[in-house]
Amino acid sequence: MREAIQELSAKLNYTFRNPALLEEALTHSSYANEGRHGLQSNERLEFLGDSVLGFITAGYLFHKEKSPEGELTKLRAALVCEKALSSYAQALGLGDYLLLGRGEQRTGGASRPSILADAFEAVIAAVYLDGGLEPVKRYLLPFLEKEASNQKRRHFKDYKTTLQEIIQQNPEERLDYVLKSESGPDHNKSFQVEVHLNSNVIGTGIGRSKKEAEQQAAREALKLMGYDG
């Protein structure tokens, strides 16, 4: 087990001062309940890891996304749901290191999404208890960034095209997108755009790029016009 702990620690890019924490994080209740090993299950760590993941994910989204609270809540849930967590665990190869009871081993517990997701939460808690938030953030943020990008691609709606199609029904009407402000450093810009119908402002949007701000302005205009976006 010592070699497995060292190997997994290298994948996490973190050296444990107390390797027993990582061993506990890898111990499924089916293994602990066999009573032959004197190990606690990872359930308590899983409980803590769930909160640590939620906190880090909320902070990441708060600083990176300009969406309203409701959308942030939905995106946070998507980033820490069982499907997402099990995919993070698979990328880590976590199933190869789990301590499972005989029954779980026979029935493929090492690849079961619920077990992998729970174990990933437990591992996050183990790193947190051993070294604090910073090493957890360093390891976790690339996963969150990739999954957030995937989620946005999956749920992207082209509000500009929808708005244009509606306005084109009246050929005399004209849409224009006007950049009102640009702020922030190069790596974290913020743009504010208005969409004008003829000379009237019908929507305002903020985004990390002009295109994103234009989409948000079009979305606001669609809501004003009674279209659910």
N, C-alpha and C positions, 0 to 999 in steps of 0.2 A: 504493500500500500504506500510505503514511503516514496518509491519511485513514481507511482501514479500521482501522488501529491505534488512532487517536484515538477513533473511533466505538465500537469494542469496549471500550476502556478506560473510556469513559463508562458503558457498560452494566455494567461490573464495579465502577463507582464507585471506581476506583483509577487514579492517574496514575503511569505507569512512569518511573522514573529512567533505566532502560535498556530502551527500547522493543524493542531487538533480541531480548530474551528472549521477548516476546510473539510476535514474528514467527517465531521458531524454534518456539514452541509450536503455531503454525498450519501448520507445514510438514510435510505428510505425506511419508512415505518415497518414494512414487511421484514426487513433485515433486523432492525432493532427488536422487533417483537419475537424473533426466534430465541432471543435471550441467551445466546451463546457467546456474545461478543462484548457485552458490557458497554455498548454504545447507545447514545440517545439518538432518536430520529431527528430529521431535519425540520420537523414541523414548526418548532418555535422560531428557528431562523427564517423559515419561509414567511411567517407572520411579520417579522421585522423587515425582511427584504421587500415585501409588498409595499410597505410605507416608504422605504428608502427609494425604491423605484418610482413611486408616485411623486415624491418630492422633487427628485432630480428631473423627471420628465416635465413636471409643471414648470419648473424654473427654466428649462430649455425652451419650452414652447412660449413662455412669457417673453423671453428676450428675442426669440427668432421669428415669431409670428405676430402679425398685426390684426389677427382675426378677433371678433368679439368673444365674450366669455363662453357662450354656448358652443361655438365651433371649437374653441380650445378644449373644452371638456370632452367633446366627441373625439377629437384627435388624440388627446391623452389616453382615453379609453382604448383606442385602436392600437396605440403604441405599446400598451402594457397588457393587452388581452392574452389569453392562453395561446392563441395561434402565433402571435408575434413573439412571445417569450419562448415558446418551443422552437421557433426558427432561430432565435439567438442562441439557444442551447445547442441546437444542431450544428450551427456554425462553430461553436466551441468544441464540438465532439463530446459533449458532456455525458451522453449515454454510455460511453466507453468506461467511465470512471465511477458510475453509480454502484452503490452497495445495495443489492436487492435480495429479498428472500427467495427461496427456491421456487415458490409458486409464480412470483413475478418474473423471474428469469425465464421460466418455461413458457410463459404467455407473452413474451416480448415487451416486458415493462420498460426496458431500456430505450425503446423507441416510441413509447406512448406519450402523446403530447401533454397530457395533464401531469404526468410524472416529470417530464423534462422541464415544463414551465415552473413547477413547484421547486425543483432542484435549482433552477437558475436563480429564482428569488432567494433561495437559501444561500447560494454562493455569493450573491451580491451582499447579503447581510454579513456573511463571514468576512468579506473584504472590508466592509464598513466598520465592523467591530474591531478588526485588527489594525486598520490604518486610517479610518475616517472617510469623509466624503470624497476627497480629491482623487484617490486611486480608483474609486468607483466611477466617478465622472469620466476620467480618462479612458476607462475601458468601455463604458456604456454609451457615451455620446456618439461614436460612429454608428452604432446600431440604430440609435434614435434618429439620426440624420437620414440614414438610408431608408428606414421604414416610413418616416414622415414624407419623404419624397415619393415613395411608392404610393402612399395613401392619397397624396394630392393628385398624382397622375390618375389614379383609379377613379377619383371622384370629381375630376375637373369638369367644369361646365363652361362652355364658351359663351359667356354672357354678352360679349360684344357682337358676335354673329347673330344671336337671338334678337338683340335690340335692333340691329341693322335691318333684319328681316321684317320686323314689325314696322319700323319707320318707313321702309321702302314701299309699303302699301299706300303711302301718300307721297307721290313723287316730288311735290313742292317742298317737303320738309328736308332739313339738312342736319346731320350730326357732326359735331366736332369735339375732339378731345384736347383739352388745354392743360398743359403742365403749370400748376400754380406754385409749387415749391419743391425744393430738393435739399435734403439736409443729411448730416451724419458723415462719418468717415467712409472711405472707399469700400471697406469690407462689410459695412453695415448701413447702407444708404436707406433713406426713406423718401418716397416720392408721393406727392399729392396731386391728383388729377381731377379736373371737372369735365363732365360731359355736357355739351350744350346742344339743345334742340333749337335750331335757329339762333336766337340770342339769349335764350333762357337756360339757366343751369337746372338740369334735371337729375343730377347725381354727382356725388363726390366720392373718390376712393383713395385709399392709402395702401402702398405696397412697397416691397423691397426692390422692385424694378418698375419702370414705366408701364410695361405690359401688365403687370399684376395690378397696379393702381388703376389702369384703364378698365380692367376686368371688374374690379370692385366698384368703380363708378358706374359702369353699365349695369351691374347687379342692383345697385341702389336705385337706378332709374327704372329698372324693371319692377322693383317692389313698389315704387311710387305709382307705376301704371297698373298695378294690381296683378302682376305676374309673380307667381311664387317661385323664388330662386333659392 
